[in-house]
Amino acid sequence: MNPNDIDNITVLKGAAASALYGQEAANGVIMVTTKSGGTNGEVTVSASASLELNTPYRLPKIQSTFIPGAKGMYKENMGSGGWGPYMNENDTYYNNLKDFLKTGILQKYDVSVSGGSEKFSSYASVSYYDNQGIVPLHEPQVAWFR
């Protein structure tokens, strides 16, 4: 459900909920009322768009002083354990976390049309949501039509 289509949210508890919705609602009901068209004879069109850029606020500092070692001793091609000798300018430095994360882009577009008269009212909306997050391959896209 598109959040922009919500007109009102009501919480009914106990007897009020049971009276309207039966025994299954004895613990309560959350009633969501959506928008409807107007009755003044006018057609109303509304649109909105938003764009958000996301970057990691702070990344942990990764040491770039020593070559990786193993249990306090330097061993060639060993990536676990203590530290090896100092790095020099010919050694390759890897920051895998910084290389993994990217700038995320969140886009949201909404368009709605409403209108009507005393005998008829109508409301229609379309929404598009695209979240390309900071983690690669996490890109949900959602479209709502009502």
C-alpha positions in Angstrom: 0.0 0.0 0.0 1.3 3.4 -0.9 1.6 5.6 2.2 0.4 8.6 0.3 -3.0 6.9 -0.3 -3.7 6.7 3.4 -6.3 9.1 4.7 -6.8 7.9 8.3 -5.6 5.1 10.6 -7.9 4.0 13.5 -7.3 1.5 16.2 -10.4 -0.3 17.6 -10.1 -2.3 20.7 -12.3 -4.8 22.6 -16.1 -4.6 22.2 -16.0 -1.9 19.5 -13.9 -4.1 17.3 -15.9 -7.3 18.0 -19.2 -5.5 17.3 -18.1 -4.5 13.9 -15.9 -7.4 12.8 -17.0 -10.4 15.0 -15.1 -12.7 17.3 -11.9 -12.7 15.1 -11.4 -9.0 16.0 -11.7 -9.5 19.8 -8.1 -8.6 20.3 -8.4 -5.4 18.2 -8.5 -4.0 14.7 -6.3 -1.5 12.9 -8.5 0.1 10.3 -6.8 1.9 7.4 -9.0 4.3 5.5 -7.7 5.3 2.0 -8.3 8.6 0.2 -11.4 9.0 -2.0 -12.4 11.4 -4.7 -14.0 14.8 -3.9 -17.7 15.7 -4.3 -17.3 19.3 -5.4 -17.2 18.6 -9.2 -13.5 19.5 -9.6 -10.7 17.3 -10.7 -7.5 17.5 -8.7 -4.1 16.3 -9.9 -1.1 16.1 -7.5 2.4 14.9 -8.1 5.6 14.6 -6.1 9.1 13.4 -6.6 12.0 12.8 -4.3 15.6 11.8 -4.7 18.0 10.8 -1.9 21.7 10.0 -2.1 23.2 7.7 0.6 26.8 7.1 1.6 28.3 5.4 4.6 28.7 8.0 7.4 31.8 6.4 8.9 34.0 3.4 7.9 36.3 1.8 10.4 40.0 2.7 10.0 42.0 -0.1 8.4 45.7 -0.2 9.2 48.0 0.3 6.3 51.4 0.3 8.2 52.2 -3.5 8.3 51.9 -6.4 5.9 49.7 -9.2 7.3 51.5 -12.0 9.1 50.7 -15.2 10.9 51.0 -15.5 14.7 53.5 -12.7 15.0 55.8 -14.1 12.2 55.8 -12.9 8.7 55.0 -15.6 6.1 54.7 -15.0 2.4 51.0 -15.2 1.1 49.6 -15.7 4.6 46.5 -13.6 5.4 45.7 -14.5 9.1 47.4 -13.9 12.4 49.6 -11.1 13.6 51.5 -8.4 11.6 54.4 -8.7 9.3 57.0 -6.1 8.4 56.3 -2.5 7.5 54.6 -1.9 4.1 56.6 -0.1 1.4 55.3 1.9 -1.6 55.4 -1.2 -3.8 53.0 -3.2 -1.6 49.4 -3.3 -2.5 46.9 -2.0 0.1 43.3 -3.3 0.1 40.3 -1.7 1.8 37.7 -4.2 1.0 34.9 -2.5 2.9 35.4 0.8 1.1 35.6 -1.0 -2.2 32.5 -3.0 -1.5 30.1 -0.2 -0.6 28.8 2.3 -3.1 26.7 5.5 -3.2 23.0 4.6 -2.8 20.2 6.3 -4.8 16.6 6.4 -3.6 13.9 7.6 -6.0 10.2 8.0 -5.3 7.6 9.4 -7.7 3.8 9.8 -6.9 0.9 11.0 -9.1 -2.7 11.0 -8.1 -6.0 12.2 -9.7 -9.2 12.7 -7.7 -12.6 14.2 -8.5 -16.3 13.6 -8.6 -19.7 15.0 -8.0 -22.4 14.4 -5.4 -23.3 11.1 -7.1 -19.9 9.8 -8.1 -16.4 10.1 -6.7 -13.1 8.7 -8.0 -9.5 8.5 -6.9 -6.6 7.0 -8.8 -2.9 6.9 -8.0 0.4 5.6 -9.3 3.7 5.4 -7.3 7.1 4.2 -8.2 9.8 3.5 -5.6 13.4 2.5 -6.5 16.1 2.0 -3.8 19.6 1.2 -5.1 21.2 0.9 -1.7 24.8 1.2 -0.6 25.2 -2.6 -0.7 25.5 -4.0 -4.3 22.7 -6.2 -5.6 20.2 -4.9 -3.1 18.0 -2.9 -5.4 14.2 -3.3 -4.6 11.8 -1.7 -7.0 8.1 -1.3 -6.2 5.2 0.1 -8.2 1.8 0.8 -6.7 -1.4 1.3 -8.7 -4.7 2.2 -7.2 
